[in-house]
Amino acid sequence: MVGLAAGADTFEECRIRYGKTTERLALEGRGRFTAPRVAEQDRNWAPTRDLLQELIRWGAIDPAPLPSTRRNLESHRERRYPLTPKGRHLAEIAHTSRANFTTAVSEELLAAHVYFRRLLQALQSGPVICPVPTEGDVSRGRGGPAGWAEWAASLIGGDVDVAMIERVVREHLDRRFGNRAVAGKPTNKAIAETLTDAFAVAGFGSHGIHTDGPTIKTLQRWGTELLIFDQSRYVPSLPSANVLWPACELDFEDGPPRVRRRGRAQFGEAVAEALVAAFYDLQDPGRGIAVPVHRIRAQAAFESRVTRALSDLVLAELIDGRYPKLETRALAFIGSCELPKSEPAFRHRNRVRLEVQMVPASADPNRQEQER
């Protein structure tokens, strides 16, 4: 948006800027950079097209043709995509405030995409639960699609339609393994991955959101990146599932939906209390005095209906003694537990810490540095 506002509004200029942005985000640890397999002049043409198409949908740039394939890219390189008055307003927000721009993007997506809006509305009434079987679960078996449907229904809860889940499971298994008579027996890992995709579709379907796996993954990325809902596979009260919960409130009065995030100023104290409570709930003296950060963070964020990012921020403040009323100090350690790939690392003073312990605030404050 900032580049378009500055006049760099040809498709080629957008493509180059997109590539530089992905590289920068990867260096900052905020994204991934995949080594390209095409010539430099053709890199990132598809995501650039998708981005411009989204801005057209918002009414942020004037409608104009976009390349449908790489073969017709040359005829679009110098085509211009000027901002509309609405687009210039959004670009000004992007230039002055990242937080306000994030909110603006959230609201544009809510207004433009019905599935995203339905998901946020569904989350206001309760979490979306998507069961996740392990390879061990597959090896033990559940009695075929009907058995897996019963297992998933017990996790999703409510009045979920077991027959719907079984139908979704059969469709996913048939789609992926229908010709396995020739290819051989599928691995437990492949079956677990397929069931996970099927249960995500069923979990969303139980809330009236009937869509496919790729759309679900897009919605999940939008919500977590924009900090309006969060998700984790490590909510202790809901094991064996990826759980989505809201981290904002929606206002549907006076036109398009408005987003109000649940931030530190209003919820910091409650999150700190939830982190302390989660530690004592999960502590197992037989396994040591510390608890994995990702587990207490997931529980505290879920119960407080905030993001894991906010829980990290509050936990860092607990370590620094910012909540004296709780009479509790947090101690962070490098730890020996393994951080799951789906969970971001917690950092305190730019150092990764995997485990945490809660102690009375009267404990020697120098102990923290000594324990490190």
Order of alpha helices (4+ residues) and beta strands (2+ residues): alpha-alpha-alpha-alpha-alpha-alpha-beta-alpha-alpha-alpha-alpha-alpha-alpha-beta-beta-beta-beta-alpha-beta-alpha-alpha-beta-beta-beta-beta-alpha
